[in-house]
């Protein structure tokens, strides 16, 4: 069993910043990549960013330059630094872990960007 625990969401004003964290625990073997996805009300879940165990990153084109993904392999933790937040960034953000044995999701953390 793999557990992903997200933290760091909340309410922030437009232009502000947040840092999300996701810690993986349990029977973790052969992690290929970890990442973040988000789902806004009435919309499909979409890619935010992923990072492989080797450090290669992939971002949604619309988020490049504002969001930065990083990871601590020793702690099995992935981070998402979000800057210059906009109201359209409001969504539930989900952590994802992809391994050669399966794919796992966190429970999600709400990010609300509003004045």
C-alpha positions, 0 to 999 in steps of 0.5 A: 500500500502506498500513501500520498499525503499532500499539504500546503493548500489554502486561500491566497490573493491573486499574485501570491505564492503557495508551496505544496508538498506531497510525501509518499510512504508505504511500499514504494518501489521503483518510482518512475516519476512524481507529479501534480495534477489539478481539477477545477470545478466542472473541468477535467483533471489536467497535468500541472507538472511531473518530475522523474527520479532522475530530475527531468521535468515536464510542465503544462505549457500554460504554467511554465515560468510560474510553477516549479516542481522539485523533489527530495528522493531521500524523503520520497517527497515532491514539491510544487512552488506556485508563484504569481497565482491567478484566480484561474489557478483555483482547483483541487491539486492532486499528487501523483506517483508513478512506479513500475508497479502502479500509479497512485493518487493523493486525496487532493488539496484545495487551492483557492486564489481570490481577493 
